[in-house]
Amino acid sequence: MELIYTREPFPTHVKKSIFLAGPTPRKRTTPSWRIPGAIKILEELGYDGHVFIPENRDGPREEDINNQEYKHQIAWERIGLNRADLIVFWVPRNLTTMPAFTTNVEFGLWVRSGKIVYGAPPDLPRNKYLELTADRQDVPRFQTLKDTLDFAVSYIGGGAERNGGECDIPLHIWNAKSFQLWYEGLKTAGNILEGAEVLWCSRKNAKGSFVYRWILQARIFIASENRFKTSEFDFALSRTDTSATVLWQEAFNPLNTKIVLVKEFRPSGRTPDGFIHELPSGSSPQWWLTPEEIALEEIKEETGKEFEKCRLVAHGSRQVAGTFSAHHTHLFSIRLKPEEIEYFETNARNRTVFGNIAEGEQTSLEVKTLGEIIETRLLDWSTVGMIMQTILEGR
């Protein structure tokens, strides 16, 4: 275990890291809960990573909030909180000696980060709001420091080796398949991640164990241009890759080719009718599923129709909005038989409802010709491109 105290340099190689957040003694007469208490518990638990401690190595001291040292402390804490694989909030609030006013702010900033655990002795003053907020965000919560740290060590597990700029990527983002796919592409191009700050992430599942989307403010060295790319307006954003399938019936005149579409309301829709019109498509929190398996699952969920895997024709994967998101869509197609196109047309006329209703997804079907798709402008450019790619390769 390696201890990093306030304003000390952060490591350039990490495997696991914990930030001990919470109230800090301002006088030497007030005992610290971190030293030796928390550190001793971590030793007993066999923790062998880095611990970021927002206290002076030589003990508590009163600081002038107007001096440069205090400003450096704030900057150090911001970096440490961002880099930490897990932030442990232990809040033994005492309104006289450790009022934890700064802790309130930090807790509010990080409670939705997906990487905090909260602990506090029961029935302390002014902690109820933090406890209710923790519960609302599914933050694990404990009443002893031992239990809080025991969870932290178990959560981090074996960690993951990171070097240089990689140390700025906390474990839950680092382990996300979507991040590794993005990072692999960056390295393959010969570029280097020099540093990053996690601006936001979205997690799914009851306890937030699956990272769905993330946004980084990244500093990247572009090898082919021999320069750094860093801008407050440029973000690295990604999500899970998706699979989409063109269900189509070919016609002699390409404009008469029939395409099965899924109509669904999405808040981001800016179409004339307010709905999104797209191919059967989506992703899965089950990261082990193949793109083909996801494609077939989405067809079944959004159209009610099942197909055998051998019917799928693969057209490769591409980014669908490269200046916005790093994720790819894996494109497939299935040529429809007469009775199959009739199934889709019948359900479109009947306005049959499909989708995952329990999660708020409600879809209906449309069957449009390529000519109608081009004329109505209800589909986004990427979807039109996927349809055109399929028709071009299929003729």
GIWO-V221588 format. One record per helix or strand of 2 or more residues. SS is the DSSP state (helix for helix, strand for strand). FROM is the first residue (numbers start at 0). LEN is the number of residues. If there is no record, write none. Layout:
<<SS:FROM:LEN> <SS:FROM:LEN>>
This chain:
<<strand:1:4> <strand:12:2> <strand:16:5> <helix:32:12> <strand:49:4> <helix:67:16> <strand:85:5> <helix:100:10> <strand:115:4> <helix:127:9> <strand:140:2> <helix:144:12> <strand:161:2> <helix:163:5> <helix:170:4> <helix:176:12> <strand:191:13> <strand:209:13> <helix:222:3> <strand:226:3> <strand:235:4> <strand:241:8> <helix:253:3> <strand:257:8> <strand:274:4> <strand:279:3> <helix:290:13> <helix:308:3> <strand:312:7> <strand:327:8> <helix:337:12> <helix:356:3> <strand:362:7> <helix:369:7> <helix:380:14>>
